[in-house]
Amino acid sequence: MNDLHMLNAMQQMLYYTMIAVCIITIPTLIVGLIVSIIQAATQINEMTMTFIPKMLVMFTLLFILSPWLMHQLVLIMRQFLTNLPAYIR
């Protein structure tokens, strides 16, 4: 095993981590921006108006996408554990 294998494994881990984080945070940020624009237009400055919709979007996405995320996690862990002897060498 050389450094290229380890760099490839770390690159895959970082890629899947970035995908998992982005599919949750980007829609949450978009909802927060929309609510902020509505608050600026109506001049209503209530903190719960931004907090509740963002939490609802985040938990809904986690509920819907958690099977896919777990499937991806199982696949990458299976790949790493299968290639473990090559990483140790």
PyMOL Python script that loads the backbone (N, CA, C, O; Angstrom):
from pymol import cmd

cmd.read_pdbstr("""\
ATOM      1  N   MET A   1       0.834  -1.180   0.000  1.00  0.00           N
ATOM      2  CA  MET A   1       0.000   0.000   0.000  1.00  0.00           C
ATOM      3  C   MET A   1       0.877   1.241   0.000  1.00  0.00           C
ATOM      4  O   MET A   1       1.920   1.277   0.653  1.00  0.00           O
ATOM      5  N   ASN A   2       0.462   2.219  -0.709  1.00  0.00           N
ATOM      6  CA  ASN A   2       1.205   3.466  -0.734  1.00  0.00           C
ATOM      7  C   ASN A   2       0.307   4.617  -0.288  1.00  0.00           C
ATOM      8  O   ASN A   2      -0.851   4.425   0.084  1.00  0.00           O
ATOM      9  N   ASP A   3       0.868   5.791  -0.337  1.00  0.00           N
ATOM     10  CA  ASP A   3       0.126   6.965   0.128  1.00  0.00           C
ATOM     11  C   ASP A   3      -1.071   7.285  -0.759  1.00  0.00           C
ATOM     12  O   ASP A   3      -2.034   7.905  -0.306  1.00  0.00           O
ATOM     13  N   LEU A   4      -1.014   6.870  -2.007  1.00  0.00           N
ATOM     14  CA  LEU A   4      -2.107   7.161  -2.924  1.00  0.00           C
ATOM     15  C   LEU A   4      -3.406   6.479  -2.498  1.00  0.00           C
ATOM     16  O   LEU A   4      -4.485   7.055  -2.637  1.00  0.00           O
ATOM     17  N   HIS A   5      -3.305   5.248  -1.978  1.00  0.00           N
ATOM     18  CA  HIS A   5      -4.500   4.553  -1.508  1.00  0.00           C
ATOM     19  C   HIS A   5      -5.133   5.267  -0.309  1.00  0.00           C
ATOM     20  O   HIS A   5      -6.352   5.422  -0.235  1.00  0.00           O
ATOM     21  N   MET A   6      -4.299   5.689   0.608  1.00  0.00           N
ATOM     22  CA  MET A   6      -4.833   6.387   1.786  1.00  0.00           C
ATOM     23  C   MET A   6      -5.441   7.737   1.404  1.00  0.00           C
ATOM     24  O   MET A   6      -6.483   8.122   1.935  1.00  0.00           O
ATOM     25  N   LEU A   7      -4.798   8.447   0.492  1.00  0.00           N
ATOM     26  CA  LEU A   7      -5.352   9.728   0.052  1.00  0.00           C
ATOM     27  C   LEU A   7      -6.683   9.530  -0.664  1.00  0.00           C
ATOM     28  O   LEU A   7      -7.602  10.334  -0.508  1.00  0.00           O
ATOM     29  N   ASN A   8      -6.783   8.468  -1.442  1.00  0.00           N
ATOM     30  CA  ASN A   8      -8.042   8.172  -2.116  1.00  0.00           C
ATOM     31  C   ASN A   8      -9.139   7.831  -1.105  1.00  0.00           C
ATOM     32  O   ASN A   8     -10.278   8.272  -1.257  1.00  0.00           O
ATOM     33  N   ALA A   9      -8.806   7.056  -0.083  1.00  0.00           N
ATOM     34  CA  ALA A   9      -9.783   6.705   0.948  1.00  0.00           C
ATOM     35  C   ALA A   9     -10.237   7.950   1.716  1.00  0.00           C
ATOM     36  O   ALA A   9     -11.426   8.113   1.987  1.00  0.00           O
ATOM     37  N   MET A  10      -9.307   8.809   2.060  1.00  0.00           N
ATOM     38  CA  MET A  10      -9.667  10.039   2.778  1.00  0.00           C
ATOM     39  C   MET A  10     -10.500  10.962   1.889  1.00  0.00           C
ATOM     40  O   MET A  10     -11.417  11.628   2.370  1.00  0.00           O
ATOM     41  N   GLN A  11     -10.184  11.003   0.600  1.00  0.00           N
ATOM     42  CA  GLN A  11     -10.953  11.819  -0.330  1.00  0.00           C
ATOM     43  C   GLN A  11     -12.395  11.325  -0.411  1.00  0.00           C
ATOM     44  O   GLN A  11     -13.325  12.132  -0.432  1.00  0.00           O
ATOM     45  N   GLN A  12     -12.588  10.020  -0.456  1.00  0.00           N
ATOM     46  CA  GLN A  12     -13.945   9.471  -0.486  1.00  0.00           C
ATOM     47  C   GLN A  12     -14.700   9.775   0.796  1.00  0.00           C
ATOM     48  O   GLN A  12     -15.881  10.119   0.755  1.00  0.00           O
ATOM     49  N   MET A  13     -14.028   9.652   1.936  1.00  0.00           N
ATOM     50  CA  MET A  13     -14.693   9.960   3.207  1.00  0.00           C
ATOM     51  C   MET A  13     -15.110  11.422   3.267  1.00  0.00           C
ATOM     52  O   MET A  13     -16.227  11.729   3.685  1.00  0.00           O
ATOM     53  N   LEU A  14     -14.229  12.326   2.855  1.00  0.00           N
ATOM     54  CA  LEU A  14     -14.565  13.745   2.866  1.00  0.00           C
ATOM     55  C   LEU A  14     -15.684  14.067   1.875  1.00  0.00           C
ATOM     56  O   LEU A  14     -16.526  14.923   2.148  1.00  0.00           O
ATOM     57  N   TYR A  15     -15.695  13.393   0.740  1.00  0.00           N
ATOM     58  CA  TYR A  15     -16.750  13.609  -0.254  1.00  0.00           C
ATOM     59  C   TYR A  15     -18.108  13.215   0.311  1.00  0.00           C
ATOM     60  O   TYR A  15     -19.067  13.979   0.199  1.00  0.00           O
ATOM     61  N   TYR A  16     -18.204  12.039   0.915  1.00  0.00           N
ATOM     62  CA  TYR A  16     -19.487  11.593   1.468  1.00  0.00           C
ATOM     63  C   TYR A  16     -19.915  12.441   2.662  1.00  0.00           C
ATOM     64  O   TYR A  16     -21.108  12.663   2.869  1.00  0.00           O
ATOM     65  N   THR A  17     -18.964  12.910   3.438  1.00  0.00           N
ATOM     66  CA  THR A  17     -19.291  13.806   4.542  1.00  0.00           C
ATOM     67  C   THR A  17     -19.847  15.122   4.016  1.00  0.00           C
ATOM     68  O   THR A  17     -20.823  15.648   4.550  1.00  0.00           O
ATOM     69  N   MET A  18     -19.220  15.651   2.966  1.00  0.00           N
ATOM     70  CA  MET A  18     -19.685  16.907   2.381  1.00  0.00           C
ATOM     71  C   MET A  18     -21.084  16.752   1.792  1.00  0.00           C
ATOM     72  O   MET A  18     -21.922  17.641   1.948  1.00  0.00           O
ATOM     73  N   ILE A  19     -21.343  15.640   1.121  1.00  0.00           N
ATOM     74  CA  ILE A  19     -22.668  15.395   0.555  1.00  0.00           C
ATOM     75  C   ILE A  19     -23.716  15.305   1.664  1.00  0.00           C
ATOM     76  O   ILE A  19     -24.790  15.897   1.559  1.00  0.00           O
ATOM     77  N   ALA A  20     -23.402  14.567   2.719  1.00  0.00           N
ATOM     78  CA  ALA A  20     -24.355  14.396   3.819  1.00  0.00           C
ATOM     79  C   ALA A  20     -24.663  15.721   4.507  1.00  0.00           C
ATOM     80  O   ALA A  20     -25.804  15.965   4.902  1.00  0.00           O
ATOM     81  N   VAL A  21     -23.666  16.569   4.652  1.00  0.00           N
ATOM     82  CA  VAL A  21     -23.885  17.853   5.317  1.00  0.00           C
ATOM     83  C   VAL A  21     -24.628  18.817   4.402  1.00  0.00           C
ATOM     84  O   VAL A  21     -25.527  19.531   4.847  1.00  0.00           O
ATOM     85  N   CYS A  22     -24.258  18.841   3.130  1.00  0.00           N
ATOM     86  CA  CYS A  22     -24.857  19.813   2.205  1.00  0.00           C
ATOM     87  C   CYS A  22     -26.323  19.536   1.916  1.00  0.00           C
ATOM     88  O   CYS A  22     -27.099  20.475   1.737  1.00  0.00           O
ATOM     89  N   ILE A  23     -26.719  18.267   1.865  1.00  0.00           N
ATOM     90  CA  ILE A  23     -28.126  18.007   1.562  1.00  0.00           C
ATOM     91  C   ILE A  23     -29.047  18.385   2.713  1.00  0.00           C
ATOM     92  O   ILE A  23     -30.263  18.454   2.536  1.00  0.00           O
ATOM     93  N   ILE A  24     -28.485  18.630   3.877  1.00  0.00           N
ATOM     94  CA  ILE A  24     -29.287  19.087   5.013  1.00  0.00           C
ATOM     95  C   ILE A  24     -29.186  20.606   5.178  1.00  0.00           C
ATOM     96  O   ILE A  24     -30.197  21.268   5.408  1.00  0.00           O
ATOM     97  N   THR A  25     -27.995  21.154   5.066  1.00  0.00           N
ATOM     98  CA  THR A  25     -27.819  22.572   5.381  1.00  0.00           C
ATOM     99  C   THR A  25     -28.255  23.520   4.276  1.00  0.00           C
ATOM    100  O   THR A  25     -28.762  24.602   4.571  1.00  0.00           O
ATOM    101  N   ILE A  26     -28.074  23.150   3.015  1.00  0.00           N
ATOM    102  CA  ILE A  26     -28.423  24.078   1.932  1.00  0.00           C
ATOM    103  C   ILE A  26     -29.919  24.373   1.900  1.00  0.00           C
ATOM    104  O   ILE A  26     -30.286  25.546   1.829  1.00  0.00           O
ATOM    105  N   PRO A  27     -30.813  23.368   1.949  1.00  0.00           N
ATOM    106  CA  PRO A  27     -32.244  23.730   2.009  1.00  0.00           C
ATOM    107  C   PRO A  27     -32.612  24.514   3.275  1.00  0.00           C
ATOM    108  O   PRO A  27     -33.486  25.380   3.236  1.00  0.00           O
ATOM    109  N   THR A  28     -31.958  24.216   4.377  1.00  0.00           N
ATOM    110  CA  THR A  28     -32.221  24.953   5.614  1.00  0.00           C
ATOM    111  C   THR A  28     -31.800  26.411   5.461  1.00  0.00           C
ATOM    112  O   THR A  28     -32.507  27.307   5.923  1.00  0.00           O
ATOM    113  N   LEU A  29     -30.667  26.662   4.823  1.00  0.00           N
ATOM    114  CA  LEU A  29     -30.229  28.036   4.586  1.00  0.00           C
ATOM    115  C   LEU A  29     -31.170  28.771   3.646  1.00  0.00           C
ATOM    116  O   LEU A  29     -31.435  29.958   3.833  1.00  0.00           O
ATOM    117  N   ILE A  30     -31.672  28.079   2.643  1.00  0.00           N
ATOM    118  CA  ILE A  30     -32.601  28.707   1.699  1.00  0.00           C
ATOM    119  C   ILE A  30     -33.901  29.097   2.405  1.00  0.00           C
ATOM    120  O   ILE A  30     -34.425  30.187   2.177  1.00  0.00           O
ATOM    121  N   VAL A  31     -34.420  28.222   3.253  1.00  0.00           N
ATOM    122  CA  VAL A  31     -35.635  28.542   4.007  1.00  0.00           C
ATOM    123  C   VAL A  31     -35.379  29.717   4.949  1.00  0.00           C
ATOM    124  O   VAL A  31     -36.229  30.598   5.081  1.00  0.00           O
ATOM    125  N   GLY A  32     -34.224  29.739   5.601  1.00  0.00           N
ATOM    126  CA  GLY A  32     -33.885  30.853   6.477  1.00  0.00           C
ATOM    127  C   GLY A  32     -33.796  32.169   5.722  1.00  0.00           C
ATOM    128  O   GLY A  32     -34.220  33.207   6.229  1.00  0.00           O
ATOM    129  N   LEU A  33     -33.244  32.130   4.509  1.00  0.00           N
ATOM    130  CA  LEU A  33     -33.151  33.342   3.695  1.00  0.00           C
ATOM    131  C   LEU A  33     -34.530  33.835   3.273  1.00  0.00           C
ATOM    132  O   LEU A  33     -34.801  35.035   3.307  1.00  0.00           O
ATOM    133  N   ILE A  34     -35.394  32.918   2.878  1.00  0.00           N
ATOM    134  CA  ILE A  34     -36.748  33.307   2.476  1.00  0.00           C
ATOM    135  C   ILE A  34     -37.512  33.919   3.649  1.00  0.00           C
ATOM    136  O   ILE A  34     -38.185  34.937   3.493  1.00  0.00           O
ATOM    137  N   VAL A  35     -37.406  33.299   4.813  1.00  0.00           N
ATOM    138  CA  VAL A  35     -38.092  33.831   5.998  1.00  0.00           C
ATOM    139  C   VAL A  35     -37.507  35.186   6.389  1.00  0.00           C
ATOM    140  O   VAL A  35     -38.248  36.073   6.812  1.00  0.00           O
ATOM    141  N   SER A  36     -36.206  35.362   6.256  1.00  0.00           N
ATOM    142  CA  SER A  36     -35.585  36.651   6.571  1.00  0.00           C
ATOM    143  C   SER A  36     -36.050  37.745   5.619  1.00  0.00           C
ATOM    144  O   SER A  36     -36.276  38.881   6.034  1.00  0.00           O
ATOM    145  N   ILE A  37     -36.193  37.402   4.347  1.00  0.00           N
ATOM    146  CA  ILE A  37     -36.701  38.391   3.381  1.00  0.00           C
ATOM    147  C   ILE A  37     -38.135  38.777   3.723  1.00  0.00           C
ATOM    148  O   ILE A  37     -38.495  39.952   3.661  1.00  0.00           O
ATOM    149  N   ILE A  38     -38.948  37.796   4.080  1.00  0.00           N
ATOM    150  CA  ILE A  38     -40.333  38.091   4.476  1.00  0.00           C
ATOM    151  C   ILE A  38     -40.362  38.949   5.733  1.00  0.00           C
ATOM    152  O   ILE A  38     -41.170  39.873   5.833  1.00  0.00           O
ATOM    153  N   GLN A  39     -39.492  38.656   6.692  1.00  0.00           N
ATOM    154  CA  GLN A  39     -39.440  39.469   7.917  1.00  0.00           C
ATOM    155  C   GLN A  39     -38.996  40.890   7.616  1.00  0.00           C
ATOM    156  O   GLN A  39     -39.519  41.840   8.200  1.00  0.00           O
ATOM    157  N   ALA A  40     -38.037  41.045   6.711  1.00  0.00           N
ATOM    158  CA  ALA A  40     -37.582  42.400   6.370  1.00  0.00           C
ATOM    159  C   ALA A  40     -38.670  43.180   5.648  1.00  0.00           C
ATOM    160  O   ALA A  40     -38.800  44.390   5.833  1.00  0.00           O
ATOM    161  N   ALA A  41     -39.449  42.487   4.826  1.00  0.00           N
ATOM    162  CA  ALA A  41     -40.508  43.173   4.087  1.00  0.00           C
ATOM    163  C   ALA A  41     -41.666  43.574   4.998  1.00  0.00           C
ATOM    164  O   ALA A  41     -42.276  44.626   4.808  1.00  0.00           O
ATOM    165  N   THR A  42     -41.965  42.738   5.979  1.00  0.00           N
ATOM    166  CA  THR A  42     -43.097  43.034   6.863  1.00  0.00           C
ATOM    167  C   THR A  42     -42.676  43.714   8.165  1.00  0.00           C
ATOM    168  O   THR A  42     -43.534  44.132   8.942  1.00  0.00           O
ATOM    169  N   GLN A  43     -41.399  43.828   8.412  1.00  0.00           N
ATOM    170  CA  GLN A  43     -40.825  44.427   9.617  1.00  0.00           C
ATOM    171  C   GLN A  43     -41.278  43.710  10.891  1.00  0.00           C
ATOM    172  O   GLN A  43     -41.472  44.335  11.934  1.00  0.00           O
ATOM    173  N   ILE A  44     -41.440  42.414  10.791  1.00  0.00           N
ATOM    174  CA  ILE A  44     -41.739  41.585  11.967  1.00  0.00           C
ATOM    175  C   ILE A  44     -40.441  40.892  12.359  1.00  0.00           C
ATOM    176  O   ILE A  44     -39.903  40.098  11.588  1.00  0.00           O
ATOM    177  N   ASN A  45     -39.945  41.182  13.533  1.00  0.00           N
ATOM    178  CA  ASN A  45     -38.678  40.613  13.978  1.00  0.00           C
ATOM    179  C   ASN A  45     -38.917  39.642  15.125  1.00  0.00           C
ATOM    180  O   ASN A  45     -38.655  39.952  16.287  1.00  0.00           O
ATOM    181  N   GLU A  46     -39.403  38.495  14.788  1.00  0.00           N
ATOM    182  CA  GLU A  46     -39.650  37.451  15.786  1.00  0.00           C
ATOM    183  C   GLU A  46     -38.665  36.313  15.526  1.00  0.00           C
ATOM    184  O   GLU A  46     -38.571  35.812  14.406  1.00  0.00           O
ATOM    185  N   MET A  47     -37.937  35.911  16.555  1.00  0.00           N
ATOM    186  CA  MET A  47     -36.905  34.879  16.394  1.00  0.00           C
ATOM    187  C   MET A  47     -37.493  33.510  16.093  1.00  0.00           C
ATOM    188  O   MET A  47     -36.880  32.722  15.374  1.00  0.00           O
ATOM    189  N   THR A  48     -38.669  33.216  16.629  1.00  0.00           N
ATOM    190  CA  THR A  48     -39.249  31.898  16.395  1.00  0.00           C
ATOM    191  C   THR A  48     -39.726  31.736  14.956  1.00  0.00           C
ATOM    192  O   THR A  48     -39.884  30.611  14.482  1.00  0.00           O
ATOM    193  N   MET A  49     -39.956  32.840  14.260  1.00  0.00           N
ATOM    194  CA  MET A  49     -40.367  32.740  12.857  1.00  0.00           C
ATOM    195  C   MET A  49     -39.242  32.206  11.977  1.00  0.00           C
ATOM    196  O   MET A  49     -39.522  31.615  10.934  1.00  0.00           O
ATOM    197  N   THR A  50     -38.005  32.389  12.352  1.00  0.00           N
ATOM    198  CA  THR A  50     -36.900  31.830  11.574  1.00  0.00           C
ATOM    199  C   THR A  50     -36.500  30.454  12.099  1.00  0.00           C
ATOM    200  O   THR A  50     -36.061  29.597  11.332  1.00  0.00           O
ATOM    201  N   PHE A  51     -36.647  30.247  13.383  1.00  0.00           N
ATOM    202  CA  PHE A  51     -36.189  29.006  14.001  1.00  0.00           C
ATOM    203  C   PHE A  51     -37.088  27.822  13.648  1.00  0.00           C
ATOM    204  O   PHE A  51     -36.588  26.764  13.265  1.00  0.00           O
ATOM    205  N   ILE A  52     -38.379  27.981  13.768  1.00  0.00           N
ATOM    206  CA  ILE A  52     -39.316  26.868  13.572  1.00  0.00           C
ATOM    207  C   ILE A  52     -39.312  26.343  12.129  1.00  0.00           C
ATOM    208  O   ILE A  52     -39.228  25.128  11.950  1.00  0.00           O
ATOM    209  N   PRO A  53     -39.398  27.186  11.092  1.00  0.00           N
ATOM    210  CA  PRO A  53     -39.362  26.633   9.724  1.00  0.00           C
ATOM    211  C   PRO A  53     -38.049  25.926   9.395  1.00  0.00           C
ATOM    212  O   PRO A  53     -38.048  24.902   8.711  1.00  0.00           O
ATOM    213  N   LYS A  54     -36.931  26.472   9.881  1.00  0.00           N
ATOM    214  CA  LYS A  54     -35.645  25.815   9.623  1.00  0.00           C
ATOM    215  C   LYS A  54     -35.569  24.465  10.307  1.00  0.00           C
ATOM    216  O   LYS A  54     -35.044  23.512   9.732  1.00  0.00           O
ATOM    217  N   MET A  55     -36.081  24.365  11.516  1.00  0.00           N
ATOM    218  CA  MET A  55     -36.071  23.081  12.216  1.00  0.00           C
ATOM    219  C   MET A  55     -36.995  22.078  11.528  1.00  0.00           C
ATOM    220  O   MET A  55     -36.658  20.899  11.422  1.00  0.00           O
ATOM    221  N   LEU A  56     -38.151  22.534  11.063  1.00  0.00           N
ATOM    222  CA  LEU A  56     -39.068  21.649  10.357  1.00  0.00           C
ATOM    223  C   LEU A  56     -38.445  21.107   9.068  1.00  0.00           C
ATOM    224  O   LEU A  56     -38.567  19.920   8.767  1.00  0.00           O
ATOM    225  N   VAL A  57     -37.781  21.978   8.316  1.00  0.00           N
ATOM    226  CA  VAL A  57     -37.133  21.538   7.078  1.00  0.00           C
ATOM    227  C   VAL A  57     -36.003  20.561   7.382  1.00  0.00           C
ATOM    228  O   VAL A  57     -35.857  19.545   6.704  1.00  0.00           O
ATOM    229  N   MET A  58     -35.212  20.866   8.393  1.00  0.00           N
ATOM    230  CA  MET A  58     -34.081  19.999   8.730  1.00  0.00           C
ATOM    231  C   MET A  58     -34.561  18.617   9.177  1.00  0.00           C
ATOM    232  O   MET A  58     -34.034  17.609   8.707  1.00  0.00           O
ATOM    233  N   PHE A  59     -35.535  18.550  10.064  1.00  0.00           N
ATOM    234  CA  PHE A  59     -36.016  17.256  10.537  1.00  0.00           C
ATOM    235  C   PHE A  59     -36.759  16.482   9.447  1.00  0.00           C
ATOM    236  O   PHE A  59     -36.690  15.254   9.404  1.00  0.00           O
ATOM    237  N   THR A  60     -37.466  17.189   8.573  1.00  0.00           N
ATOM    238  CA  THR A  60     -38.137  16.518   7.456  1.00  0.00           C
ATOM    239  C   THR A  60     -37.115  15.903   6.506  1.00  0.00           C
ATOM    240  O   THR A  60     -37.273  14.760   6.076  1.00  0.00           O
ATOM    241  N   LEU A  61     -36.074  16.651   6.181  1.00  0.00           N
ATOM    242  CA  LEU A  61     -35.031  16.113   5.309  1.00  0.00           C
ATOM    243  C   LEU A  61     -34.303  14.939   5.959  1.00  0.00           C
ATOM    244  O   LEU A  61     -33.994  13.952   5.292  1.00  0.00           O
ATOM    245  N   LEU A  62     -34.033  15.043   7.247  1.00  0.00           N
ATOM    246  CA  LEU A  62     -33.388  13.920   7.934  1.00  0.00           C
ATOM    247  C   LEU A  62     -34.285  12.692   7.938  1.00  0.00           C
ATOM    248  O   LEU A  62     -33.801  11.573   7.771  1.00  0.00           O
ATOM    249  N   PHE A  63     -35.567  12.883   8.125  1.00  0.00           N
ATOM    250  CA  PHE A  63     -36.505  11.762   8.127  1.00  0.00           C
ATOM    251  C   PHE A  63     -36.598  11.112   6.750  1.00  0.00           C
ATOM    252  O   PHE A  63     -36.641   9.886   6.641  1.00  0.00           O
ATOM    253  N   ILE A  64     -36.628  11.929   5.704  1.00  0.00           N
ATOM    254  CA  ILE A  64     -36.767  11.409   4.348  1.00  0.00           C
ATOM    255  C   ILE A  64     -35.463  10.805   3.839  1.00  0.00           C
ATOM    256  O   ILE A  64     -35.480   9.751   3.203  1.00  0.00           O
ATOM    257  N   LEU A  65     -34.341  11.451   4.107  1.00  0.00           N
ATOM    258  CA  LEU A  65     -33.068  11.041   3.513  1.00  0.00           C
ATOM    259  C   LEU A  65     -32.213  10.134   4.387  1.00  0.00           C
ATOM    260  O   LEU A  65     -31.156   9.686   3.942  1.00  0.00           O
ATOM    261  N   SER A  66     -32.632   9.849   5.611  1.00  0.00           N
ATOM    262  CA  SER A  66     -31.793   9.019   6.474  1.00  0.00           C
ATOM    263  C   SER A  66     -31.594   7.598   5.947  1.00  0.00           C
ATOM    264  O   SER A  66     -30.502   7.059   6.130  1.00  0.00           O
ATOM    265  N   PRO A  67     -32.581   6.949   5.301  1.00  0.00           N
ATOM    266  CA  PRO A  67     -32.273   5.621   4.738  1.00  0.00           C
ATOM    267  C   PRO A  67     -31.191   5.673   3.657  1.00  0.00           C
ATOM    268  O   PRO A  67     -30.326   4.799   3.603  1.00  0.00           O
ATOM    269  N   TRP A  68     -31.239   6.688   2.804  1.00  0.00           N
ATOM    270  CA  TRP A  68     -30.218   6.815   1.768  1.00  0.00           C
ATOM    271  C   TRP A  68     -28.848   7.101   2.378  1.00  0.00           C
ATOM    272  O   TRP A  68     -27.841   6.533   1.956  1.00  0.00           O
ATOM    273  N   LEU A  69     -28.819   7.988   3.375  1.00  0.00           N
ATOM    274  CA  LEU A  69     -27.552   8.302   4.032  1.00  0.00           C
ATOM    275  C   LEU A  69     -26.956   7.078   4.727  1.00  0.00           C
ATOM    276  O   LEU A  69     -25.748   6.853   4.666  1.00  0.00           O
ATOM    277  N   MET A  70     -27.798   6.294   5.382  1.00  0.00           N
ATOM    278  CA  MET A  70     -27.297   5.081   6.035  1.00  0.00           C
ATOM    279  C   MET A  70     -26.824   4.064   5.018  1.00  0.00           C
ATOM    280  O   MET A  70     -25.837   3.370   5.260  1.00  0.00           O
ATOM    281  N   HIS A  71     -27.500   3.957   3.890  1.00  0.00           N
ATOM    282  CA  HIS A  71     -27.066   3.052   2.833  1.00  0.00           C
ATOM    283  C   HIS A  71     -25.690   3.459   2.305  1.00  0.00           C
ATOM    284  O   HIS A  71     -24.828   2.606   2.092  1.00  0.00           O
ATOM    285  N   GLN A  72     -25.486   4.752   2.096  1.00  0.00           N
ATOM    286  CA  GLN A  72     -24.177   5.228   1.636  1.00  0.00           C
ATOM    287  C   GLN A  72     -23.097   4.971   2.685  1.00  0.00           C
ATOM    288  O   GLN A  72     -21.973   4.604   2.343  1.00  0.00           O
ATOM    289  N   LEU A  73     -23.433   5.161   3.955  1.00  0.00           N
ATOM    290  CA  LEU A  73     -22.478   4.909   5.035  1.00  0.00           C
ATOM    291  C   LEU A  73     -22.100   3.434   5.094  1.00  0.00           C
ATOM    292  O   LEU A  73     -20.930   3.099   5.279  1.00  0.00           O
ATOM    293  N   VAL A  74     -23.081   2.554   4.938  1.00  0.00           N
ATOM    294  CA  VAL A  74     -22.801   1.116   4.949  1.00  0.00           C
ATOM    295  C   VAL A  74     -21.927   0.733   3.764  1.00  0.00           C
ATOM    296  O   VAL A  74     -21.003  -0.067   3.913  1.00  0.00           O
ATOM    297  N   LEU A  75     -22.204   1.289   2.594  1.00  0.00           N
ATOM    298  CA  LEU A  75     -21.395   0.966   1.416  1.00  0.00           C
ATOM    299  C   LEU A  75     -19.943   1.393   1.570  1.00  0.00           C
ATOM    300  O   LEU A  75     -19.033   0.635   1.236  1.00  0.00           O
ATOM    301  N   ILE A  76     -19.722   2.596   2.072  1.00  0.00           N
ATOM    302  CA  ILE A  76     -18.343   3.066   2.195  1.00  0.00           C
ATOM    303  C   ILE A  76     -17.607   2.330   3.316  1.00  0.00           C
ATOM    304  O   ILE A  76     -16.412   2.063   3.191  1.00  0.00           O
ATOM    305  N   MET A  77     -18.295   2.001   4.401  1.00  0.00           N
ATOM    306  CA  MET A  77     -17.647   1.232   5.468  1.00  0.00           C
ATOM    307  C   MET A  77     -17.321  -0.184   4.998  1.00  0.00           C
ATOM    308  O   MET A  77     -16.273  -0.726   5.349  1.00  0.00           O
ATOM    309  N   ARG A  78     -18.205  -0.781   4.214  1.00  0.00           N
ATOM    310  CA  ARG A  78     -17.936  -2.103   3.666  1.00  0.00           C
ATOM    311  C   ARG A  78     -16.710  -2.064   2.751  1.00  0.00           C
ATOM    312  O   ARG A  78     -15.881  -2.974   2.768  1.00  0.00           O
ATOM    313  N   GLN A  79     -16.608  -1.003   1.958  1.00  0.00           N
ATOM    314  CA  GLN A  79     -15.456  -0.859   1.068  1.00  0.00           C
ATOM    315  C   GLN A  79     -14.167  -0.676   1.866  1.00  0.00           C
ATOM    316  O   GLN A  79     -13.145  -1.277   1.532  1.00  0.00           O
ATOM    317  N   PHE A  80     -14.200   0.135   2.905  1.00  0.00           N
ATOM    318  CA  PHE A  80     -13.003   0.347   3.709  1.00  0.00           C
ATOM    319  C   PHE A  80     -12.596  -0.906   4.464  1.00  0.00           C
ATOM    320  O   PHE A  80     -11.410  -1.227   4.544  1.00  0.00           O
ATOM    321  N   LEU A  81     -13.570  -1.616   5.019  1.00  0.00           N
ATOM    322  CA  LEU A  81     -13.228  -2.831   5.772  1.00  0.00           C
ATOM    323  C   LEU A  81     -12.753  -3.953   4.839  1.00  0.00           C
ATOM    324  O   LEU A  81     -11.926  -4.774   5.236  1.00  0.00           O
ATOM    325  N   THR A  82     -13.266  -3.995   3.608  1.00  0.00           N
ATOM    326  CA  THR A  82     -12.790  -4.978   2.643  1.00  0.00           C
ATOM    327  C   THR A  82     -11.349  -4.678   2.247  1.00  0.00           C
ATOM    328  O   THR A  82     -10.555  -5.598   2.054  1.00  0.00           O
ATOM    329  N   ASN A  83     -11.014  -3.419   2.128  1.00  0.00           N
ATOM    330  CA  ASN A  83      -9.661  -3.030   1.713  1.00  0.00           C
ATOM    331  C   ASN A  83      -8.720  -2.803   2.890  1.00  0.00           C
ATOM    332  O   ASN A  83      -7.605  -2.320   2.696  1.00  0.00           O
ATOM    333  N   LEU A  84      -9.135  -3.135   4.086  1.00  0.00           N
ATOM    334  CA  LEU A  84      -8.303  -2.923   5.270  1.00  0.00           C
ATOM    335  C   LEU A  84      -6.954  -3.625   5.194  1.00  0.00           C
ATOM    336  O   LEU A  84      -5.945  -3.014   5.547  1.00  0.00           O
ATOM    337  N   PRO A  85      -6.885  -4.877   4.751  1.00  0.00           N
ATOM    338  CA  PRO A  85      -5.556  -5.496   4.643  1.00  0.00           C
ATOM    339  C   PRO A  85      -4.614  -4.741   3.691  1.00  0.00           C
ATOM    340  O   PRO A  85      -3.406  -4.694   3.920  1.00  0.00           O
ATOM    341  N   ALA A  86      -5.164  -4.160   2.641  1.00  0.00           N
ATOM    342  CA  ALA A  86      -4.325  -3.382   1.726  1.00  0.00           C
ATOM    343  C   ALA A  86      -3.873  -2.088   2.378  1.00  0.00           C
ATOM    344  O   ALA A  86      -2.775  -1.604   2.102  1.00  0.00           O
ATOM    345  N   TYR A  87      -4.714  -1.520   3.248  1.00  0.00           N
ATOM    346  CA  TYR A  87      -4.321  -0.285   3.925  1.00  0.00           C
ATOM    347  C   TYR A  87      -3.248  -0.538   4.962  1.00  0.00           C
ATOM    348  O   TYR A  87      -2.400   0.324   5.193  1.00  0.00           O
ATOM    349  N   ILE A  88      -3.265  -1.695   5.586  1.00  0.00           N
ATOM    350  CA  ILE A  88      -2.303  -2.003   6.657  1.00  0.00           C
ATOM    351  C   ILE A  88      -0.910  -2.248   6.088  1.00  0.00           C
ATOM    352  O   ILE A  88       0.092  -1.873   6.698  1.00  0.00           O
ATOM    353  N   ARG A  89      -0.850  -2.881   4.909  1.00  0.00           N
ATOM    354  CA  ARG A  89       0.451  -3.186   4.328  1.00  0.00           C
ATOM    355  C   ARG A  89       1.293  -1.997   4.064  1.00  0.00           C
ATOM    356  O   ARG A  89       2.415  -2.131   3.574  1.00  0.00           O
TER     357      ARG A  89
END
""", "prot")
cmd.dss("prot")
cmd.show_as("cartoon", "prot")
cmd.util.cbc("prot")
cmd.orient("prot")
